[in-house]
Amino acid sequence: MRYLWLTLGFLCVGLGFVGIVVPGLPATGFFVAAAWCFSKSSEKFLHWLLNLPLVGPLLQDYRGGLGMPLKAKWFASVSLSLAVSISAVFAIRMPWAKAGCIALGLIGLWYIWTKVPLRERVLAEQEPSDQS
């Protein structure tokens, strides 16, 4: 099983790097999945992933329960909406598939805005209150 998790981890890392340059592909989600796979297979590669300059800090925040910054939530939402819209209008021909694509996009937006904590809010709640 270790090799399966390791392989899936590297597949997710590869897709994450592609997602950095391809609009609409959720890079962060793939890196989070890669971190999970590496946590089950290799501390060495988990450490490597968590220390990458571009994604390491975001992964560390997410794993620490800090969630996503507001700017990242907006970027993810706009990218997701554009990708779903373009797919539904131009790439998908069958009405049931269009509806499925839109439904999955809406579920993704719902998840980002309701289940992933807002980093700024979590940090504000962690600060000690200034009561004199």
Solvent accessible surface area in square Angstrom, and as a share of the most:
residue,aa,sasa,rsa
1,M,154,0.69
2,R,122,0.44
3,Y,159,0.61
4,L,88,0.44
5,W,53,0.19
6,L,29,0.15
7,T,88,0.51
8,L,62,0.31
9,G,0,0.00
10,F,83,0.34
11,L,102,0.51
12,C,18,0.11
13,V,8,0.05
14,G,33,0.32
15,L,63,0.32
16,G,0,0.00
17,F,89,0.37
18,V,70,0.40
19,G,9,0.08
20,I,71,0.36
21,V,117,0.67
22,V,68,0.39
23,P,123,0.77
24,G,19,0.18
25,L,55,0.27
26,P,80,0.51
27,A,18,0.14
28,T,57,0.33
29,G,43,0.41
30,F,49,0.20
31,F,1,0.00
32,V,40,0.23
33,A,38,0.30
34,A,0,0.00
35,A,3,0.02
36,W,133,0.47
37,C,7,0.04
38,F,0,0.00
39,S,51,0.33
40,K,100,0.42
41,S,11,0.07
42,S,9,0.06
43,E,130,0.58
44,K,151,0.64
45,F,55,0.23
46,L,10,0.05
47,H,125,0.56
48,W,101,0.35
49,L,0,0.00
50,L,28,0.14
51,N,84,0.43
52,L,27,0.13
53,P,122,0.77
54,L,120,0.60
55,V,12,0.07
56,G,0,0.00
57,P,76,0.48
58,L,68,0.34
59,L,2,0.01
60,Q,86,0.38
61,D,26,0.13
62,Y,76,0.29
63,R,120,0.44
64,G,58,0.56
65,G,41,0.39
66,L,27,0.14
67,G,4,0.04
68,M,27,0.12
69,P,33,0.21
70,L,75,0.37
71,K,171,0.72
72,A,29,0.22
73,K,6,0.02
74,W,147,0.51
75,F,149,0.62
76,A,28,0.22
77,S,9,0.06
78,V,79,0.45
79,S,20,0.13
80,L,44,0.22
81,S,45,0.29
82,L,102,0.51
83,A,32,0.25
84,V,25,0.14
85,S,57,0.37
86,I,96,0.49
87,S,35,0.22
88,A,7,0.05
89,V,98,0.57
90,F,148,0.62
91,A,74,0.58
92,I,40,0.20
93,R,205,0.75
94,M,102,0.45
95,P,108,0.68
96,W,180,0.63
97,A,21,0.16
98,K,60,0.25
99,A,59,0.46
100,G,32,0.31
101,C,26,0.16
102,I,79,0.40
103,A,47,0.36
104,L,127,0.63
105,G,4,0.04
106,L,107,0.53
107,I,100,0.51
108,G,22,0.22
109,L,43,0.21
110,W,132,0.46
111,Y,103,0.39
112,I,24,0.12
113,W,93,0.33
114,T,82,0.48
115,K,113,0.48
116,V,13,0.08
117,P,57,0.36
118,L,31,0.15
119,R,71,0.26
120,E,83,0.37
121,R,147,0.54
122,V,26,0.15
123,L,58,0.29
124,A,64,0.50
125,E,129,0.58
126,Q,115,0.51
127,E,118,0.53
128,P,116,0.73
129,S,84,0.54
130,D,145,0.75
131,Q,159,0.71
132,S,165,1.06
